Amino acid sequence: MINSYRFSEKLNKQGIPRYVVLGRNDTVIDYREAEEFYRGCSITEITDEEHQIKDYEPYA
């Protein structure tokens, strides 16, 4: 799913600081695939959230 975006090759590059919040209950993106994609190039937090932006407000 992530790779379907044109710009995805730039998302997992080293040297760009980022904090990624992934939801176990996301029905759009499999959090395990996204976690693997970002491994080594981000601080990643796994939550029990879904795929709604309102769920991630506490992590902003």
Rosetta blueprint (number, residue, H / E / L):
1 M L
2 I H
3 N H
4 S H
5 Y L
6 R L
7 F L
8 S H
9 E H
10 K H
11 L L
12 N L
13 K L
14 Q L
15 G L
16 I L
17 P L
18 R L
19 Y E
20 V E
21 V E
22 L E
23 G E
24 R L
25 N L
26 D L
27 T L
28 V L
29 I L
30 D L
31 Y H
32 R H
33 E H
34 A H
35 E H
36 E H
37 F H
38 Y H
39 R L
40 G L
41 C L
42 S L
43 I E
44 T E
45 E E
46 I E
47 T E
48 D L
49 E L
50 E L
51 H L
52 Q L
53 I H
54 K H
55 D H
56 Y H
57 E H
58 P H
59 Y H
60 A L
